[in-house]
């Protein structure tokens, strides 16, 4: 558990609220960079799924703020989760609740995720 850095996983709350600099530093420290052999796709997948679940539950009772859509776009474009997980995150959230419709209006995001 500890050898796999699973004790150092950041929370979805942190992912959604940290500054871009803090998030990038933590993501690189935990999962590495997508273009390197040290990239931990397994840990990225866990963080991605936790973020998806957190956002779906958040949207059930609260407003999805523009800043949250901005962060989701940042996560996908900066490939903190890699291209496959980024696509999965955007597709799942868009289908889960109409509050995520703002994702579709992001030209840079749709070009990046869809191609």
C-alpha positions in Angstrom: 0.0 0.0 0.0 2.6 2.5 1.1 5.2 1.3 -1.5 2.7 2.1 -4.2 2.2 5.7 -2.9 -1.5 5.0 -2.3 -1.2 6.6 1.1 -0.4 9.9 -0.6 -3.5 10.1 -2.9 -5.0 13.6 -3.1 -8.7 14.0 -2.6 -11.2 15.1 -5.2 -11.9 18.1 -3.1 -8.2 19.1 -3.4 -8.3 18.4 -7.2 -11.2 20.7 -7.6 -10.1 23.5 -5.3 -6.3 23.7 -5.3 -4.4 26.3 -7.4 -3.3 25.1 -10.8 0.3 25.1 -9.7 -0.4 23.1 -6.5 -2.5 20.6 -8.5 0.2 20.1 -11.2 2.9 19.6 -8.6 0.8 17.0 -6.7 -0.3 15.2 -9.8 3.3 14.9 -11.2 4.5 13.8 -7.7 1.8 11.1 -7.5 1.3 9.9 -11.0 4.2 11.3 -13.0 4.0 12.6 -16.5 2.0 10.8 -19.2 4.9 10.7 -21.6 7.3 9.0 -19.2 7.7 5.3 -18.2 7.2 6.3 -14.6 3.6 7.4 -15.3 1.2 5.5 -13.0 -1.9 5.0 -15.0 -3.4 2.9 -12.2 -3.2 5.7 -9.7 -4.4 8.2 -12.4 -7.4 6.0 -13.0 -8.3 5.9 -9.3 -8.0 9.7 -9.0 -10.0 10.2 -12.2 -12.9 7.9 -11.0 -12.9 9.6 -7.6 -13.1 13.0 -9.3 -16.0 11.8 -11.6 -17.9 10.4 -8.6 -17.3 13.5 -6.5 -18.5 15.8 -9.3 -21.6 13.7 -10.0 -22.6 13.7 -6.3 -21.8 17.4 -6.1 -24.1 18.1 -9.1 -27.0 16.3 -7.5 -27.5 19.0 -4.8 -25.3 21.9 -5.8 -24.5 24.2 -8.6 -21.6 23.3 -10.9 -19.7 26.6 -10.9 -17.8 27.9 -13.9 -14.6 27.4 -11.9 -15.4 23.7 -11.7 -15.9 23.4 -15.4 -12.6 25.4 -15.8 -10.8 22.8 -13.6 -12.3 19.9 -15.5 -11.1 21.4 -18.7 -7.7 21.9 -17.2 -7.5 18.3 -16.0 -8.4 17.0 -19.5 -6.2 19.4 -21.6 -3.2 19.1 -19.3 -3.6 15.3 -19.5 -3.2 14.8 -15.8 -5.2 11.7 -16.3 -3.9 10.8 -19.8 -5.9 11.0 -23.0 -8.1 7.9 -22.4 -9.1 8.9 -18.9 -9.6 12.5 -19.9 -12.1 11.4 -22.6 -13.8 9.1 -20.1 -14.1 11.8 -17.5 -15.6 14.4 -20.0 -18.0 11.8 -21.6 -19.2 10.5 -18.3 -19.8 13.9 -16.7 -21.5 15.3 -19.7 -23.9 12.3 -19.8 -24.4 12.3 -16.0 -26.1 15.6 -15.5 -27.1 18.6 -17.6 -25.2 20.8 -15.2 -22.1 19.7 -17.0 -23.3 21.0 -20.4 -20.7 23.7 -20.1 -18.1 21.2 -21.1 -19.5 20.9 -24.6 -19.1 24.7 -25.2 -15.4 24.6 -24.6 -13.9 24.5 -28.1 -10.4 23.8 -26.9 -11.6 20.9 -24.7 -13.8 19.3 -27.3 -11.0 19.5 -29.9 -8.6 18.0 -27.5 -10.8 15.2 -26.2 -12.7 14.3 -29.4 -9.9 15.1 -31.8 
